[in-house]
Amino acid sequence: MGIAPLGHRRRTGPMDFKHIRTFAAVARVGNLTRAAEHLHLTQPALSLQLKSCLLYTSPSPRDVEES
């Protein structure tokens, strides 16, 4: 079984602080590697957290069709 596209696995619960902190660090530093170092994470772990964050913020295909 493959991984579903982002829009098909949209999260519905509240975004937790980890996601907000990750997104803010990347925005502030402007570089994934340096943001990962700042958060004491590896770059692949930071990338996974950002992908998880996108599950909260990306529109689902149904939302796009209704627009």
WOZIUR-V973585 format. One record per backbone hydrogen bond with DSSP energy under -0.5 kcal/mol. CO is the residue of the C=O (numbers start at 1). NH is the residue of the N-H. If there is no record, write none. Layout:
((CO/NH) (CO/NH))
This chain:
((5/8) (5/9) (6/9) (7/10) (16/19) (16/20) (17/21) (18/22) (19/23) (20/24) (21/25) (22/26) (23/27) (24/28) (25/29) (26/30) (31/35) (32/36) (33/37) (34/38) (35/39) (36/41) (37/40) (42/46) (43/47) (44/48) (45/49) (46/50) (47/51) (48/52) (49/53) (50/54) (51/55) (52/56) (53/56) (53/57) (54/58) (55/11) (60/64) (61/65) (62/66) (63/67) (64/67))
